[in-house]
Amino acid sequence: MRTRVLKLDPNLPDDSVLRQAVEVILRGGLVAFPTETVYGLGANALNGEACARIFDAKGRPHDNPLIVHLADPSDYTKYAECANTALFEEIARRFMPGPITVILPKKKEIPDEVTVGLQTVALRCPSHKIAHRLIELAGVPIAAPSANLSGKPSPTTAEHVIEDMDGRIDLILDGGESAVGVESTVISLKGDSIHLLRPGFVTAEDLFTITPKVMIDPAVLSQLEKGVKPESPGMKYRHYAPSALLTMVCGSEEKVISFFREKLQCGCGILCFEEDIPHLKGFGDPARVIAFGKRADLSSQAHLLFAALRRFDKMNLEHIYARHTAENDLGLAISNRLLRACAFDILELEREP
């Protein structure tokens, strides 16, 4: 298969270019496209055979459900049931279009290939102008996980998609860099409460402004129990991972910097904060030190994380050691991605008393 790449202005996408992508979608093909979170790999969500091709192209496990992208939040009534419409509509009013996904009981219009046999469907309405207009022109919902090989860091540029998907899919829409950098927040509604399954740019703190009844799933910061089927993408498997082994490092500042210096001299990669870089100069190849933002700048960390992990893949390293970040606000999403990427391999250095 030859994969075409078409460039688009992310602020003013050309309908004539998008219609070429629509043609691919409607004939059952696969199109990668930018969203505000990461690049998605899309197929007609009403075509089970087309959605099955997503799993084949990515090497995606067949118990990992897909997210269905809608042109308008109100379209959910065509594809899902909702017992608490007032709660859903308040979430939609506040955060849609935007980086949030809501899991609801599905209607028969959504094929089992999308939901991998679950009786629920994950729905979101992207705010990125290319993604939004693509769905509008297609006239069908588009099922789309991230456009990467399964397990690898999610793509935030078309170049990342090309690295993984060239020759595997029909078309890539190049709309520049994704703004957020981590996948959407995923929630389900349980009566009058919100169950947070995967953290993202819409934070738990944001959700608490809607209702005090917000539950954070234990699998956000720990491994899913054996035998439990994931309700949401990103809950079960090692995800977002570079080729090298990855370990998260916790401890006092002095001990973490000392440890990083030692490992840098041994030929390892270091994923750190910008403030760490001056303390690591002269202790090894500076190219193996990659910062993903300042310590207090969680938006920058989210935006740069996956691109940083992909940069390490070009170095043929055996091991990467990464800073542990905050677990509040957007930091919860960053920690979640790093924990999945390192398969919960956390090194706790001795802390100061």
N, C-alpha and C positions, 0 to 999 in steps of 0.2 A: 504494500500500500504506500502511495506517495502522499505525504502530509504537506498540505499547502499552508502558508502563513500569510495572513492579510493584516496590514496595519490599519489602525483606526485612531482618530482623535478621541480620547476618552471623554472630553467635554462636549464634543459635537459629532457623534458617530454618524457615518454616512449610511443611510438606509439601503443604498444600492449594494454596498459591501455586505451589510448585514443580511440582505436577502439571499446572498450566496450561502451564508451559514444556515439560514432558515431552510433552504432547499435540501441541504445535507441532513438537517434534523428531521425533516418531514419524510425523507426516504429511508430513515432508519440508521443514519450514520452518526458519527461522534464528532463533536466540536468542543474544543477547549476555548474558554472565554474568561476575561477578567471579571472579578467581582471586587467589592470593597474589602473583602477579607483576604482571600487567596484566589488563584485561578481555579475554575471548575471544569470538569470534564462532563459535557452535557449530552443527553439523549432525550428523545421524546418520552416523557414519563408515562404516556398512555400506551406505549409500545413495549411489551415485555421482552421481545427478542432484541430490540435495540438496547434496552437497559442491561440485558445479559451481556452484551458486548462490552459494556463499561467494566464489568468484573474481569472479563478476559484481557482487556487492554491493560488494566492496572495490575493484574495478578491479585485481585482483591478477594479475601476470604468470603465465602458465600453465606456467612451468617452476619455480615456487617451491612446494615441497611443504608439506603441512599436518601439524600435530602431532595425534596421536590421544590423547585423554585417557581414562584407565581409572579404574574405581572402586577397583581393587586391583592392586598390582604383579604379583601372581601371574597375573592375567588375560592377561599378555603371551603365554602359551603358546597362547592361542586365535588369535592374530593374527600371531605372529612366531616365527622360529626363533632359537636362540642356541647357538653352538658352545661358549661358555665360560659355562655356567650358574652356576658358582661365583662368577665375577667379577660377573655381573649381580646375583646374589642378595646379594652383599656391598654393592654399590652401592644396591640396593633397601633393604636393612636399615638402611643409614646415612642415606639421603637421601630415601626415599619413605615416605609421601606427601610431596611437597615440590617445590621449583623446579628439577627436573632432568629432562631428556629424553634417552632412549637410543635410538639408531638401530640397528635389527636387520633381518636379511633378512625380508621379509614373507611371509605366507601368502596364499592366494588369496582369503580372506574380505575382505581389504582391497582396495577397488576402485582402479583406476588413477587415477581423478580425485583421490584423496587423495595419492598418491605421485608424480603427474605422470609416470608411466612408469618411475620408479625401481623397482628390485627390493628396496628397503628401505622401512621404515616407522619414523617417529619416534613414540615412545611416552612418555607421562608420566602420573603420578598426582598430581593437584593436592591440596594440603592444605587449601585454603580450604573451609570447611564448606558454603557454598552450592554451589560447583562439585562437591564430592565427593558431596553428597547428590543433586544433579541427575543425575549419572551413575548412581548407584545406582538411583534411581527409574526412570530411562529403561530400564535393562536392556540398553543398547547403548553401545558406546564413542562418544565425541563428538569429531569432528574440529573443531579450533578454532585458527585463527591469532588475532592481536590484532584487536580489533573497531574498526579505524580504516580510513579510506580509504588505499589502498596508498601508501606513501611518507611519510605524515604521522607525527608523533609518536604513539606508542602511547598508548591511553587508560588512565588510572589511576582514573577516576571514571565514573559513569554519565553525567554531564553531558558529558564528552568524547565518549562513544559517541553521545549524542544529536546533538552537533554534526556528526558525520560520517555517521551511519547512519539518522537519522530519515527515514522513508519508504522505506528500502531493505530493512529487515528486519522480521520479525513482532513481536519482543518483546525488551525489555531488562529484565533483572533488576538492580535497583539495590540493591547490598549495601554501599554506602559506598566508601571509598577503598581501593585495593589497597595492601598493606603493603610489598612489596619495591620495585616501581616499574620494574624492567627485566625483560625476558622471561627465561624459564628458560635455564639452562645446557644446551647440547646437546652430547652426546658420541656417539661410536661406539666399538665394541669391535673391536680388531684383534688377534686371538689373545689374548695375556695382557696387552695394553696398552690404554690409554684414549687416544682421539684427541679432543681438545677442539676443537669446531667453532664454537661460539658461547659466549662466557663469560657468566656470570650470577652469581646469589647463591651458588651452590655453586661455589667458586673452584678454580683449578688447585692451590692449596695444599691445599685440602680433598681433592682427588682424589689428591694425592701421599701422603696418609695411608693410602690403600688399596693403592697400588702405586707403585713408583718409575718405572714405565714409563708416563709421561703425556706425550703429544706435543701441542703447541699448533699448530694449523693456521696456516700463514703468512697465510691470508686473515682471521685475527682482527684483525690490525693493518695489513693491506695489501689492495689490490684483488685480487679473484679474476681469474685470467688469462682472457683472451678465449677463448671456445669451451669453457670448463670448465663443466659443469652443476653447480649447487650441490647438495651433499649435505644441507644444512640450510637452514631458513629464515634469512634475515638475512645470507647470505654474499655475494650478488651485487649487489643493487641499492642505489641511494641510498634509505636508509630513515630513519625517525624525524625527518624534516626539517621545519622550519617553512617558511612561505611565502617569507620573506626569505632571501637568500643568507646562509650561515653560514660563518665562518672561525674556525679554532682558532688561538690565539696562544700562542707559546712564547717564553721569554726571561727575562732577569733581572727581579727584582721591580720595580726602578726603571723599566726600559724598558717593561714591560707596563703598569704604572699610567700612565705618561706617554702611552703609545699609547691606552689606554682613555679618558683624559681628552680627547685630541684627537678621537677618533671620537665620543665622547658629545656634544661640542660641534658636531659635524657632523650630528647627528640620527640616529646609529646606535644600535642596542641593544647592551647589554653583559651577558653572562652570566658571573657572577663568583662568587668566594667571599665569605662574609659579612665576612671581614676586610678585603676591598677597599672596601666601601661607604663608610667614613669618608674614604677617600682620593679618592673621586670626587664628593663633595658640592661643589656650587657650580660644576660644570663642564657642566651641562646638566640636562635634565628627569630628576629622580630616578625617575620611573615607568619609564624605559627602562633602568634598572639592576635586574637581577633576580639575586638570589643563589640558588644551589642547594646551600646547606649550607656548613659550615666546611671549610677546606682538609683537615683530618685526619679529617673525619667522612664516610667513604665511603658508609656506609649512608644517611645523609641525602642525599648527592649522588644516589645511585641512586633514592631515593624521590621526589625533587623534580625530577629532570631533565626528564622529558617534560611535566609540568605547567608548568614554566617555559617550555619551548619553545612550548607552546600559548598561554601568556599573550602572548608576542610576536606571535602571529598576529592578535591583536585590535588591534594598533597600526599596521598598514600600513607597516611599516618596509621599507627596501630592503636593509639589511645588518645582521647581528648578528655581534659578535665575542665569542668564548667562551674562557674559561680552559682550558688544557690541564691535565688532572688526572693523578694518579699512575697507573702502569700495573701496579702489583702488587696482589695480593689482589682485592677487589671493584672496585678502580680499573681493572682490565683490562676489565671489562664496561662501565664508564662510558666509557672511552676508545674502546672498540669502537663504542658507540652514537654518540658524538660524531663519530668519523671517518666513519661511514656517513651521518650527518646533514649533514656539511659536504662530502661527496663527496671526502674526502681533501685539502681545501683547507686547508693548514697554513701559517701565517706564522711564520717563524723570525726573531725580532728578534735583533739582535746581542747575544750574551751577553757577560758580563763575563769578562775573561781569568782 
